[in-house]
Amino acid sequence: MSDTAITANTTSGEFDETLDNGPLTLNRLLSYLPGIALLIGVGVLGKYAQIWWNSLAKHQHWTVPDIEYVLWAILIGLLITNTVGLHRIFRPGVGTYEFWLKIGIVALGSRFLLGDVAKLGGTSFLQILVDMTVSGGIILLVARLLGLSGKLGSLLAIGTAICGVSAIIAGKGAIRARNSDVSYAIAAILALGAVALFALPPLGHAIGLSDHEFGLWAGLAVDNTAETTATGYLYSDTAGKVAVLVKSTRNALIGFVVLGFAAYWASRGQADAIAPGVRAKAAFVWEKFPKFVLGFLAVSAVATAHWLTKQQTTNLANLSRWAFLLTFAGVGLNVNIRELARTGWRPLVVAIVGLVTVAVVSLGLVLFTSRVLHWSIGV
């Protein structure tokens, strides 16, 4: 698969990177409109598909599950991209779906008190550390056994352990990875993210997980933030909120993980050396830190201080729902099954091992903390 094909279809943060490349001219702004309009159209169509499905089932006296608009939007996006295809005129705007995800997460902060954030963040932090250690070690071992390059194995470990595509992009420059390795890692992570999106909710119901348990599991087990959010909301509104909070805690560690891999490859003379001193290392971590997490915490602090009126809280909640609606549409529109199938089997096998390992370990941790230690919060 060419690097261009992957970048056009799957590279997260494309909109943010475009903003950094120069001033936003009127023509550049206009280039986003067709894709944003498509995101809105697919999202709204997904919402009406849910209403239509429920009405049809009621009229026909069917006993069927309520298919959430989240799944409808993703399926409609998948159908468009993998049948008629996504015309290049839509790609700039569709690439903004991760930007809307960040907006949605920041606005969602109004639904959390800082005490809840601290409690669940502390619980998930310990679980994330265990997940990272176990899954990262296994992925690096399997990658070596299958003959993958060391840097491709590192990218897969970074992407699986922390933050999917965003972590891979952050790690690319830090360890001086080849574009081909980045493309393979991104495609493998996205393929597994799609599998997790559709596999975890039925498994959660089969196991009998509560909304809080499933949200915690999704936040720990699913790689990309967009897929994590969608997976949680496919289960329930409460599970979605918990998944977002846990994943935000996980995202906050991206700088430290990339720093560790960068230091390793620099010690082997295969990456740029990191300047000595605490200040230089802190600057490196801050550069990689996802700033939208701070926005989430800031809104949560304002809500905790009761500086928001009831109407303002409602408006922020509605903004979050609309932003997530565009995100879910973008998830489907950005998954090109034909492109993912060309990735090759070895990186995919490593990613599968990583997903299964993370899913099993994190599920065990969730059940232990929830049903043995009885740790939980109210959201």
N, C-alpha and C positions, 0 to 999 in steps of 0.2 A: 504494500500500500504506500502511496506517495505521501510525503509529509504534508503537501498542500491539501490533499484530500482530508486528512485527519484534522488539520487546522481549520478548514472551512466548516467542518461538521461537528467537531467535538471539543475544541479547545475552550475550556471555561475561562471566564474573565476577559474574553475577547473585547467586550465593550469597554471595560475599564482600561485595557491596554491601548485601545484606540483613542480614548480621551487623553491619554498621556502623550500621544504622538504629535500633538499640536493643537492650535486653537479650534474651537468648534465653530466652523463657518456655517452659514445658512444652508449651503448645499450638503454639508456633512449631516446636519440635523435632519434635513429632508430625506436623506438616504435611509434613515432609521424608520421612517413612518410606515412604509409598506409592511415590514416585518413586525413592527409593534401592532399594527392593525391586524395582522394575521394572528398574533398571540392573543389579542383581545377576542377576535372572532372564534378561535378554537376554544378558548376558555369559556366564553359565553355559551357556545354550542354544547360544550361538555355539561354546563349547568342545566341547560334545557333538556339535554339527553337524559339526565337523571330524572327530571320532572316527568318527561314523556314515558320513560321506562316504568316508573312507579304508577303512573296513571293507567298505562296499558295493562300492567299486572293486576291492578285493582279492578279494572273493567272486565278482564278475562277471568277473574277469580283465581289467578295464579299465586302459588306460594313460592316467591323468589327472593333472593337477597337484594337489599337496597344497594345498588352499585353507585358509589359516591361519585360526584362530579370530578374528583381528582383522577379517578381511573378513566372516566370518559374522556377527559381532556388529554390525558396521556395517550390513550388508544387512538383518538382522532388524529393527534399529531403524528404518531407512528404510522398510521395509515397513509397520511399525506406524503410523508417523506419517503416511504418505501413503496409507493405506487407511482404517482405522478412526479414525485421528486420535489425538492425544494429549490425553486428558481433563485438564481444569484441575487435578484433584486430584493428578495426577502431576507437574505442572510445577515446583513448588518443589524436589522431590527430584531430578528430572532435571537441573535447573539447577545441581546441585552437581558435575556431571561435570568442570568445570574445576578445582574444589577437589581432586578425586581425582587429576587430572593433576598438580597441584603436589605432592601427597603422593608420587606415583609418581616424579617427577623427583628430589625430595629423597632418597628412599630409594635411588634408582639411584646416588647419589653413592658408595655403598659399593662399587660395582664399578669405580671409577676411582681411580687414583693422581693426586696433584696434578701430578706431572710430565707425565702424559698430558693432563690438563686444560689445563695451560699450553701444551704443544706444539700441540695441536689448536686450542686457543682462539686462539693467536697466528696460526696458519695461516688459520683461518677469518676472523679479524678483518680481515686485509688483503683477503680476497675479499669480505667483507660491504661494506667501504667502496667497492670498485669497483662492486658490485651496486647499492648505494644510490644512488650518483652517476648511473650510467647509467639505471637503471630509473626513479628518481625524476624525472630530467629529461625522459625520454620521456613518462612518464605526465602530467606537468604540461603538456607541449606538446600531446599528443593531447586532453587535457581541454579546453584552450583552443580547439583547432581544432573540436571538436564542440559548443562553446558551453556547456559546463558552468560553473557558478559557480566562482570561484576557490577558495572554501573547500571545495567538494565535491572539486575536483581535488586540493587539499592533503590531504584526508582519505584519498583513494584512494592518493596517493603515500605517505603515512605508513603506511597499512595494508599496502601491497604491499612496501615497502622494509624494514619492521621486523617487526611482530608482529601483523598481522591486526586482529581485532576489538578486542583489548586496546589496541593503539596508537591505533585510531580513537577509542575511548572516552577515552583519556588526552588526545588532541588536541582533543576536542570543547570542553571548557571552556577550554582554553588559547587557542584561536583564536576562541572564541565562535561556533561553527558552529550552524546551524539543526538542529532535530531531524529535519527531512525530509532534509537532506544526510547526517546521520549514518545514518539508516535506509537510504538508497540505498547509501551506501558499505559498510555492514555486509553488506547483501544481496548486493552485487556480489562482495565479497571472499569470502563464504561459498560462493557459487556456484562461483567459481574454485577455492576450496580443495577442493570436492568433485570437480571435474574433475581436479585435480592428484593427488588421492588415488587415483583409478582409472587415470589415464593414465601417471604416472611409473614405477611398478614394471614394467609391460610394456615401456616404452621402455628402462628400465635393463637389463633382460634382453636386449632386442634389440641394444643397443649393446655388451653384454658388460661392464658395470661390475662391479667387485668389490664386496663388502659395504661396505668402507670408502669407496670412491668414491661408491656410491649414497647411503650415509648422509650424506656430506658434501654431496652434491647436494640431497637432500631437506631438509637443515637450512638450506641457502641459498635454495632455490627456493620452498618452500611457506610460505604466510603464517601461518596460525594454528598455535599450538603443538600443539593437539590433533591437527589434521590432519597436521602434520609428524611427530609421534610415530607416528601410525597408518600413514602412508606408509612410514616407515623400517622398522617392524616387519612390514609386509606383504612387504617384500623379504627380511628375515632379522632374527634377534635382534641380531646384531652391527651391522647397518645401523641398526636402531632406536636402539641406544645411541649411536652416533656422531651420528645425526640430532638426538637430544635434546641432546647436548653442544654441537653447533654452533648449534642454535636458541637455547639458553640464552645463548651468547655474543652472538648477534644481539639477543636480548631486552634484554640489559644496556645497549644503546645507545638504548633508547626515550626516555629522558629528554633526551638531547642532541638527538635529532631533533625532538622536540616543542618543545624550547626554541628551536631555530632557526626553526621555523614560527611559534611564538608571537611571537618578536621581529619577524619580517617583518610579520605582520598588525598588531602593536602600532604599528609604525612608520608604518603607513597609517591609524592611528586606528580600526581595526576589531577590536581585541582589547585586553584589559587590559594596561597597561604593566607590564613586569617590573621589579622594584626593582633599582636599580643596585648594583654591587658583586659581588665574587666569592662572598661568603657567601650572598647572596640567590639567585644563580644555582645555586650548589651545593645549596641547600635545594630549589629547584625540581626539579633533576635527581633528588635523593634521593626526593622525593615520587612521581615517576613510575617510579622504579626498581623492577623486579619482585623483591620480597624473597625469593621462593622460590629464586632463584638463589644467594643467600647460604646458604640451608639446604643446597642441593646441595654447595656448596663446603665447608661445615662438616663434613658427613658424609664427604666425600672426604678432608678433612684428618685426621679420626679414623681412617679406613681406612688412610691413608698412614702414620700413626704406629703402626699395628698394635695399636690399642687395642680392636679388635673380635675376638671369638673367631670361629672358623669357623662355629659354630652361629648366632651373631648376624648374621654376614654373610649366611648362608643365609636367616635370618628376614627381613632387610631386602630381600633379593632377591625373596622370596615376596610381601612386602608391596607391593613395586613392581609385580609382575606383576598382583596383584589390583586395585590402584589403576588401572593402565592398562586392565584389563579393563572396569571401570566407565566409564572415559573413552571407550573405543572404542564401547561401547553408547550413551553419551551423544552421541557424534558423529552416529551414525545417527538417533537420536531427535530431534535438534535441527535436522535438515535437512528443511524443508518445501518440497518442490519447487514446489507451487502458489504459495506466497508469493514464492519467489525469482523465479518466472516473471513476476510482476507488477512487478518492479523497473523495467522500461524498458530499452531497448536501449543508450542512450548510455553510462550508467555501466558497463554490462556490457562494452561494446566497449573502454572505457578499461582495465578490469580485465583483459580478455583480452590486450590489448597488453602490459600490465604483467607478466602471468604468463609470456607467451611470451618477453618480453625477459629477465626474471630467469632463466627456465629455460635459455635459450640461453647467456646470459653466464656464469651460474654453472656450467653444464656445461663450457664452454670452460675456465674457471678450474680446475675440478676435474681435468680431463684434463691440463691443462698442469702443475699442481703435482704430480699423482700420477705421470704417465708421462714428463714431461720433467725436472722437478726432483726426482722420486722422494721427495716428502714423504709420510710416513704414520706412523701410530702403531699400537700393538697394544692392542686392547681386550678 
